[in-house]
Amino acid sequence: MKNILLLTLTFLFFLTISCDKKTQKMEVVRDCSGVYLKKDGKDHYVCNDEILSSYATGDKVKVQYDVLTECFGLIDQPVCLLYHEYEDKIEITDIKK
């Protein structure tokens, strides 16, 4: 019984530290290639950009997000030929007031 409890607690510990959640105030950047959040001169591609539909370029938002290796869901066709360099892909999990 102790082994199961220890194993469960260990699993939960690693599950909580494996989530790369961050909260930061960032600037919204929109162009024909997608929506990005800028912090310290670095852009981060927003996979779930519909959550920022009420924000315009230049707006500052405080968000909590996860860093992803790939965006999930349907793959949109490129809207333009502009290449927008970015640091990583993120998924916004919460917008703070």
For each residue, the residues with C-beta under 8 A, 3 or more apart:
1: 4 5
2: 5 6
3: 6 7
4: 1 7 8
5: 1 2 8 9
6: 2 3 9 10
7: 3 4 10 11
8: 4 5 11 12
9: 5 6 12 13
10: 6 7 13 14
11: 7 8 14 15
12: 8 9 15 16
13: 9 10 16 17
14: 10 11 17 18
15: 11 12 18 19
16: 12 13 19
17: 13 14
18: 14 15
19: 15 16 66
20: 66 67
21: 64 65 66 93
22: 64 65 67
23: 62 63 64 65 94 96
24: 39 62 63
25: 39 60 61 62
26: 37 38 39 44 60 61 62 63
27: 37 38 39 58 59 60 61
28: 35 36 37 38 52 55 56 57 58 59 60 61
29: 35 36 37 38 43 57
30: 34 35 36 56 57
31: 34 36 80 82 84
32: 79 80 82
33: 78 79 80 82 83 84
34: 30 31 45 46 49 84
35: 28 29 30 45 46 49 52
36: 28 29 30 31 43 44 45 46 84 86
37: 26 27 28 29 43 44 46 61 63 65 90
38: 26 27 28 29 41 42 43 44
39: 24 25 26 27 42 44
40:
41: 38
42: 38 39 86 87
43: 29 36 37 38 84 85 86 87
44: 26 36 37 38 39 65 86 87 88 89 90
45: 34 35 36 71 84 86 88 89 90
46: 34 35 36 37 49 51 52 90 91 92
47: 68 71 72 73 89 90 91
48: 51 91 92
49: 34 35 46 52 53
50: 53
51: 46 48 92 95
52: 28 35 46 49 55 61 92
53: 49 50
54:
55: 28 52 59 61
56: 28 30 59
57: 28 29 30
58: 27 28
59: 27 28 55 56
60: 25 26 27 28
61: 25 26 27 28 37 52 55 95
62: 23 24 25 26 95 96 97
63: 23 24 26 37 92 94 95 96
64: 21 22 23 92 93 94 95 96
65: 21 22 23 37 44 90 91 92 93
66: 19 20 21 90 91 93
67: 20 22 88 89 90
68: 47 71 72 88 89 90 91
69: 89
70: 89
71: 45 47 68 75 89 91
72: 47 68
73: 47
74:
75: 71
76: 79
77:
78: 33 81
79: 32 33 76
80: 31 32 33
81: 78
82: 31 32 33
83: 33
84: 31 33 34 36 43 45
85: 43
86: 36 42 43 44 45 89
87: 42 43 44
88: 44 45 67 68
89: 44 45 47 67 68 69 70 71 86
90: 37 44 45 46 47 65 66 67 68
91: 46 47 48 65 66 68 71
92: 46 48 51 52 63 64 65 95
93: 21 64 65 66
94: 23 63 64
95: 51 61 62 63 64 92
96: 23 62 63 64
97: 62
